[in-house]
Amino acid sequence: AEELGANILIVEAGQEEELERMSLLTDEPEDDEDKLVSRPPIVTVMGHVDHGKTSLLDAIRKTNVVSGESGGITQHIGAYQTTHNGKPITFIDTPGHEAFSQMRARGANATDVAVLVCAANDGVKPQTIEAIKHAKAAEVPIIVAVTKVDLEDADPGRVRQMMTEYELVPEEWGGQTMFVDVSPKTGIGMAELLEAIVLVSEVEELKANPEGNARAIVLEGHLDQGRGPVSTVIIERGTLNVGDMVVAGTGWGKVRALFTDDGRSVDSAPPSLPVEVLGMSAVPMAGDQLRVAPNDRVARTIADARDRRRRIANTMQSGSITAGGRLEDVFSAVARGEVATLNLILKADVQGSLEALTDSLKKLDKDHEEVRLSFVHRAVGGISESDVTLAEVSNAIIIGFNVRPNRKS
């Protein structure tokens, strides 16, 4: 169906009413040209690890994110909005480590302008090339930010020369790509970079209809002990209001509160504004669409149907689970020349980290044919007693990323 460009909706017998409810969310009228207004650009910052990507964002945001990172890796896709000469700009932070390539790709697909960070003393690296491919696949304009130009061994000209191999030719060399030399530590080029972003966005003529029901894309979701499921979203069209009934992935509910990146509570969110949404029944997956539903009955029906389909899909994926999940059994099977199956339960702090871990483990599975990985359960949140029970029943190993077991488990 995907090859033919068709959308498939699997429903159980007698669920024609659900199809009608789904159409209430999917069938949207085209926006009138008269109602379209200019909106802030959504900018994705991409680049190789340790090339100063987070420091660049840190300088723009003027908050210290680097000190809170695990091993120098930005763990989550964050979003925030800043202002340059009275014009707002929304930034998405995509992680620079290769394990998070899937999250980086998602960020590029949800953006208007891609800022490619490359260190003047290091040049183009494999993840830099990967970022270029993601940005080109998303068909968005690219601005190259040459960082660390204040170092003694910096060579911005070398970076420009290397970028020409990937069809990114500087404007000063007769090309169409804007290059800006920056140093977040000293502040060199920061204003010029923001000005370049504003200039490119004006050329793109970015517009959206702020009226009507909101449609947003979920960048991140996590469980907060005090606030419940929290989703970070960017509004694509319409305006999201407190009190709206929404559905995103397998979660639904009434919007209880909206918070901006600086912690301010707001009553509504216009296009291109990133906000945290409280009030959902479950944590949606990164990349899900958040839509406004006519009422709670429609929202619950759609969310329940999606949850049922995902559980069926997970059951089908883990249907080939075999004994031998303990490491000792796996080693013994490998020594006998047999193909061992290692059962895993993955728990992570946020959905993006969970997907990245899964992606990395699947790559390991391809490289080592003597061991086959089987994902028994994957979820966001701390390691619970039920996870341990499931691991005992399925002979699985529990892997936790930035989470802790609770006291009972």
C-alpha positions in Angstrom: 0.0 0.0 0.0 2.9 2.4 0.8 4.4 1.7 -2.6 1.1 2.7 -4.3 0.8 5.8 -2.1 -2.3 4.6 -0.4 -3.2 5.0 3.3 -4.4 1.9 5.1 -6.8 2.0 8.1 -7.3 -1.4 9.8 -10.6 -1.6 11.7 -12.5 -4.4 13.2 -15.9 -5.6 11.8 -18.7 -3.2 12.7 -16.5 -0.2 13.2 -17.9 1.9 10.3 -18.8 4.6 12.9 -15.1 4.9 13.8 -14.2 5.6 10.1 -16.7 8.4 10.1 -15.1 9.9 13.2 -11.7 9.6 11.7 -12.8 11.5 8.7 -13.7 14.4 11.0 -10.0 14.8 11.7 -8.5 13.9 8.3 -10.8 15.9 6.0 -9.7 19.5 6.2 -10.7 22.4 3.9 -8.0 24.2 2.0 -6.9 27.4 3.6 -8.1 30.6 1.9 -5.3 32.8 0.6 -7.0 35.8 2.4 -6.7 34.1 5.8 -3.0 33.2 5.5 -0.6 35.4 7.5 3.2 35.3 7.9 4.5 32.9 10.6 7.9 32.6 12.2 10.4 30.2 10.6 11.1 26.8 12.2 14.8 26.2 12.2 16.6 22.9 12.7 20.3 23.0 13.9 22.2 19.9 12.7 25.8 18.8 12.7 28.5 16.5 13.9 29.0 15.7 17.6 31.3 18.1 19.4 31.2 20.7 16.6 29.5 23.3 18.8 25.9 22.8 17.9 24.5 22.9 21.4 26.9 25.7 22.3 25.5 27.6 19.4 21.9 27.1 20.6 23.0 27.8 24.1 24.4 31.2 23.0 21.2 32.1 21.3 19.0 30.9 24.1 21.4 32.1 26.8 20.9 29.1 29.0 23.4 26.4 30.0 22.2 23.2 28.4 25.6 21.6 27.9 26.3 21.0 31.6 23.1 19.0 32.0 23.8 16.6 29.2 24.8 12.9 29.5 28.2 12.4 28.0 27.9 15.6 25.9 24.9 14.2 24.0 21.7 16.2 23.7 19.2 13.6 24.8 15.9 15.1 23.7 14.5 17.1 20.9 13.8 20.5 22.5 12.2 23.5 20.9 12.2 27.2 21.8 11.4 30.5 20.3 13.7 33.6 20.3 13.4 37.1 18.8 15.8 38.9 16.5 15.1 42.6 15.6 11.5 42.0 16.7 11.0 38.9 14.5 10.4 35.6 16.3 12.4 32.5 15.2 11.6 28.9 16.4 14.5 26.5 16.9 14.4 22.7 17.0 17.4 21.1 18.6 18.2 17.8 16.9 20.9 15.6 18.7 24.3 15.4 17.1 25.2 11.8 18.1 24.9 9.1 15.4 22.6 7.0 17.6 20.0 9.8 17.3 20.0 10.0 13.4 16.4 9.0 13.4 15.5 12.0 15.6 17.6 14.3 13.5 15.8 13.2 10.4 12.5 13.9 12.1 13.6 17.4 13.0 14.7 18.1 9.4 11.3 17.0 8.1 9.5 19.4 10.5 11.4 22.5 9.6 11.7 25.4 7.2 15.4 26.2 7.4 18.3 23.9 8.3 21.4 25.4 10.0 24.3 23.0 9.3 27.0 23.3 12.0 30.6 22.5 11.0 33.7 23.2 13.1 36.4 25.3 11.4 39.2 23.2 13.0 37.7 19.8 12.1 35.9 20.0 8.8 33.3 17.8 7.3 32.7 14.5 9.3 30.4 11.5 8.6 27.6 13.0 10.7 27.9 16.3 8.8 27.4 14.4 5.6 24.4 12.6 7.2 22.9 15.9 8.2 23.3 17.3 4.7 21.4 14.3 3.3 18.6 14.8 5.8 18.3 18.5 5.0 18.3 17.9 1.2 15.8 15.1 1.6 13.5 17.5 3.4 14.0 20.0 0.6 14.7 23.0 2.9 17.2 25.8 2.4 20.6 25.2 4.2 22.7 27.8 6.0 26.2 26.7 7.0 27.4 27.9 10.4 31.2 27.5 10.6 31.9 27.3 14.3 35.0 27.6 16.5 36.5 30.2 14.2 38.2 31.7 17.3 40.6 28.8 17.7 44.2 29.0 16.4 43.9 26.0 14.1 40.6 27.2 12.6 40.4 27.2 8.8 37.0 28.4 7.6 38.2 28.3 4.0 38.9 24.6 4.2 35.3 24.0 5.4 34.0 25.9 2.4 36.1 23.9 0.1 34.9 20.6 1.6 31.3 21.7 1.4 31.5 22.3 -2.3 31.9 18.5 -2.8 28.3 18.2 -1.5 26.9 20.9 -3.8 26.9 23.6 -1.0 28.8 26.4 -2.7 29.3 29.7 -0.8 27.6 32.8 -2.1 31.0 34.6 -2.1 32.2 31.9 -4.5 29.2 32.4 -6.8 27.0 29.7 -5.2 23.6 29.9 -3.5 24.5 28.7 0.1 24.9 31.3 2.9 28.0 30.6 5.1 28.4 32.4 8.4 31.5 32.2 10.6 30.5 32.1 14.2 32.0 31.6 17.7 29.4 31.1 20.4 32.0 31.7 23.1 33.1 35.1 21.9 29.8 36.1 20.2 31.4 36.4 16.7 28.9 36.2 13.9 25.8 35.4 16.1 23.8 38.4 14.9 24.8 37.7 11.3 23.5 34.1 11.6 20.2 35.2 13.0 19.9 37.8 10.2 20.7 35.1 7.6 17.9 33.0 9.0 15.4 35.9 8.9 16.5 36.7 5.3 16.0 33.1 4.1 12.6 32.8 5.8 11.5 36.1 4.1 12.4 34.6 0.7 10.5 31.4 1.5 7.3 33.5 2.3 6.2 31.2 5.2 2.5 31.5 5.9 -0.2 29.7 7.8 -3.8 30.2 8.8 -4.1 31.0 12.5 -7.9 30.5 12.5 -9.8 27.3 13.1 -8.8 24.1 14.8 -5.1 23.5 15.4 -2.9 20.9 13.8 0.5 20.3 15.4 3.4 17.9 15.2 4.7 16.1 18.3 8.4 16.7 18.8 8.7 14.9 22.1 6.7 13.3 24.9 7.5 12.2 28.4 5.9 11.2 31.7 6.2 13.8 34.4 5.6 12.5 38.0 3.7 15.5 39.0 2.0 16.6 35.7 1.4 13.3 33.9 1.9 12.9 30.2 3.6 16.0 28.7 4.0 16.5 25.0 6.1 19.1 23.2 4.4 20.2 20.0 4.8 22.8 17.3 1.7 24.3 15.8 1.5 23.9 12.0 -1.9 25.6 11.4 -4.8 27.0 13.4 -4.6 28.0 17.1 -4.4 25.5 20.0 -6.4 26.7 23.0 -6.7 25.6 26.6 -9.9 23.5 26.8 -9.6 22.0 23.3 -10.3 18.3 23.0 -7.3 16.8 21.3 -6.0 13.4 20.1 -2.4 12.5 19.3 -1.3 8.9 18.7 -2.9 6.7 21.3 -3.4 9.7 23.7 -6.4 11.9 24.0 -7.9 14.4 26.4 -8.8 18.1 27.1 -5.9 20.5 27.0 -5.4 21.4 30.7 -2.5 23.8 30.3 0.0 25.1 27.7 3.5 26.2 28.6 6.1 28.0 26.4 9.8 27.0 26.5 10.5 29.6 29.2 7.9 28.1 31.5 5.2 30.7 30.9 1.6 29.5 31.0 -0.4 30.7 27.9 -4.1 30.3 26.9 -3.5 29.7 23.2 -0.7 28.8 20.8 -0.5 30.2 17.2 1.4 28.7 14.3 5.1 28.0 14.7 5.0 28.3 18.5 6.5 25.4 20.4 4.5 24.5 23.6 4.2 21.8 26.2 0.7 20.3 26.3 -0.8 18.9 29.5 -3.9 16.9 29.8 -3.4 13.9 27.5 -4.2 10.3 28.6 -1.0 8.8 27.3 2.4 9.9 25.9 2.2 10.3 22.1 5.1 9.2 19.9 7.5 11.8 18.4 6.3 12.5 14.9 2.6 12.0 15.7 0.1 14.6 14.7 -1.9 16.4 17.3 -5.4 17.2 16.1 -8.4 18.9 17.7 -11.5 16.6 17.9 -15.1 17.6 18.0 -15.8 16.0 21.4 -14.4 13.6 23.9 -16.2 10.6 22.5 -14.6 11.0 19.0 -11.2 11.6 20.6 -11.4 8.5 22.8 -12.6 6.2 20.0 -9.8 7.2 17.7 -7.1 6.9 20.4 -8.4 3.5 21.5 -8.4 2.2 17.9 -4.8 3.3 17.4 -3.8 1.8 20.7 -5.4 -1.5 19.7 -3.6 -1.5 16.3 -0.2 -0.8 17.9 -0.7 -3.6 20.5 -1.6 -6.0 17.7 1.5 -4.9 15.7 3.8 -5.3 18.8 2.3 -8.8 19.4 3.1 -9.8 15.8 6.6 -8.4 16.1 7.3 -10.3 19.3 5.5 -13.4 18.3 8.7 -15.3 17.5 10.1 -15.0 21.1 12.1 -18.1 22.1 13.6 -19.2 25.3 17.2 -18.1 26.1 16.9 -14.5 27.1 19.4 -14.8 29.9 22.9 -13.9 28.9 24.4 -17.2 30.1 21.9 -19.1 27.8 22.8 -16.8 24.9 26.5 -17.4 25.3 26.0 -21.1 25.5 23.9 -21.2 22.4 26.4 -19.1 20.5 29.2 -21.5 21.6 27.2 -24.4 20.2 26.9 -22.7 16.9 23.2 -22.0 17.3 21.4 -18.8 16.6 20.4 -17.4 20.0 17.5 -15.0 20.6 18.0 -12.3 23.1 14.8 -10.9 24.5 14.8 -7.2 25.5 12.6 -4.9 27.5 13.5 -1.2 26.8 12.5 1.6 29.0 13.6 5.2 28.4 12.9 8.7 29.8 11.4 10.1 26.5 10.0 8.7 23.3 12.9 10.0 21.2 15.5 8.2 23.2 13.5 5.0 23.1 13.3 5.1 19.3 17.0 5.9 19.0 17.9 3.0 21.3 15.8 0.7 19.3 17.3 1.9 16.0 20.9 1.3 17.3 20.1 -2.2 18.6 18.5 -3.1 15.3 21.7 -2.1 13.6 23.7 -4.4 16.0 21.2 -7.2 15.2 22.1 -6.9 11.5 25.8 -7.0 12.1 25.8 -10.0 14.4 23.9 -12.9 12.8 24.7 -15.3 15.7 22.3 -13.4 18.0 18.8 -12.4 17.1 17.2 -9.5 19.1 13.5 -9.6 20.0 11.8 -6.6 21.6 9.3 -7.9 24.1 8.3 -4.5 25.4 9.2 -0.9 24.7 7.8 2.1 26.6 8.5 5.5 28.2 8.8 5.7 32.0 10.6 4.2 35.0 11.2 0.4 35.4 8.1 -0.9 37.1 7.2 -4.2 38.9 5.2 -5.3 35.9 8.3 -4.9 33.7 10.3 -7.2 36.0 7.4 -9.7 36.0 7.3 -9.6 32.2 11.1 -10.1 32.0 10.8 -13.2 34.2 8.1 -14.7 32.2 9.8 -14.0 28.8 13.4 -14.5 30.0 14.2 -11.0 28.9 16.8 -8.4 29.9 15.7 -5.0 30.9 17.6 -2.0 29.5 16.9 1.4 31.1 18.0 4.7 29.6 18.0 7.7 32.0 15.4 5.9 34.1 15.5 4.2 37.5 13.6 1.2 38.9 11.0 2.1 41.5 11.2 0.7 45.0 8.9 -2.3 44.4 10.8 -3.4 41.2 
